[in-house]
Every structure is written in C-alpha cells, then in structure tokens.
Amino acid sequence: MKRFAIAAVLLTFATGSAFAANSCETKAMSKDGKPLAGAAKMSSMKKCCEEMAISKEGKPLSGAAKTSFIKKCESGE
C-alpha cells in the first residue's frame, strides 16, 4: 500500500508538469481563436512559461532554476 501511495504522488507531479506545458501551448491562440505559429507562438509560450515559473513556496524563480524551468516548459517536457 505504501508503494502505491508513493507511486501515486510521483505520478501526480509528473503529469502536473506535463499539463503545465500543454496549457501554455493551448493558450497560444490569436484573437480570432486560431492557433499561433512561428515567432508569435514562441513569444506567447515564453511569456506563459515565465508567468508559471514559481517555486513551491509561491515565490518567483530566478537564475538557473528559472532558465531550466522555462526550457522544459517551452519544449513541452
């Protein structure tokens, strides 16, 4: 039972970060409701990922931690 609980917690964190990346990609829409492409999409993704770069304590990330988070978010990992 203990192993199951640990696996459930780890799965929750793993899927949470995957949904975070996908949510930024789904938010990359034009005013007409069409998906953005190219530079506009990348700009929208970067802005969204920067807004989501928050530590567990609720404080904004900075430095290498922020850079790492944004790279992972933008790549969709």
C-alpha positions as semicolon CSV with decimal commas, in nm:
position;residue;x (nm);y (nm);z (nm)
1;M;0,000;0,000;0,000
2;K;0,288;0,235;0,082
3;R;0,443;0,176;-0,261
4;F;0,113;0,251;-0,428
5;A;0,081;0,581;-0,240
6;I;0,435;0,685;-0,334
7;A;0,374;0,593;-0,698
8;A;0,051;0,794;-0,699
9;V;0,227;1,102;-0,560
10;L;0,509;1,078;-0,814
11;L;0,265;1,030;-1,099
12;T;0,071;1,337;-0,987
13;F;0,382;1,556;-1,002
14;A;0,492;1,411;-1,337
15;T;0,157;1,469;-1,504
16;G;0,123;1,813;-1,345
17;S;0,433;1,943;-1,521
18;A;0,321;1,784;-1,849
19;F;-0,017;1,956;-1,827
20;A;0,153;2,285;-1,747
21;A;0,349;2,273;-2,072
22;N;0,041;2,174;-2,269
23;S;-0,164;2,451;-2,115
24;C;0,082;2,712;-2,240
25;E;0,066;2,560;-2,586
26;T;-0,313;2,565;-2,583
27;K;-0,314;2,928;-2,467
28;A;-0,113;3,030;-2,776
29;M;-0,415;3,148;-2,975
30;S;-0,477;3,452;-3,190
31;K;-0,759;3,698;-3,127
32;D;-0,958;3,511;-3,393
33;G;-0,927;3,187;-3,196
34;K;-0,681;3,027;-3,438
35;P;-0,359;2,864;-3,310
36;L;-0,049;3,079;-3,337
37;A;0,253;2,963;-3,535
38;G;0,619;3,055;-3,565
39;A;0,761;3,350;-3,375
40;A;0,424;3,457;-3,238
41;K;0,371;3,113;-3,084
42;M;0,720;3,107;-2,932
43;S;0,671;3,454;-2,784
44;S;0,337;3,354;-2,633
45;M;0,484;3,029;-2,496
46;K;0,780;3,212;-2,340
47;K;0,554;3,468;-2,171
48;C;0,325;3,194;-2,039
49;C;0,616;2,984;-1,910
50;E;0,772;3,286;-1,736
51;E;0,443;3,350;-1,556
52;M;0,433;2,987;-1,439
53;A;0,794;2,989;-1,307
54;I;0,703;2,986;-0,939
55;S;0,868;2,789;-0,658
56;K;0,685;2,555;-0,421
57;E;0,673;2,839;-0,168
58;G;0,495;3,063;-0,418
59;K;0,793;3,288;-0,489
60;P;0,913;3,361;-0,845
61;L;1,207;3,152;-0,962
62;S;1,528;3,326;-1,062
63;G;1,863;3,244;-1,217
64;A;1,941;2,891;-1,329
65;A;1,621;2,747;-1,181
66;K;1,408;2,986;-1,386
67;T;1,608;2,920;-1,703
68;S;1,575;2,544;-1,656
69;F;1,201;2,565;-1,589
70;I;1,140;2,782;-1,895
71;K;1,341;2,548;-2,121
72;K;1,141;2,248;-2,001
73;C;0,812;2,434;-2,031
74;E;0,882;2,558;-2,384
75;S;0,996;2,216;-2,504
76;G;0,682;2,052;-2,369
77;E;0,860;1,806;-2,137
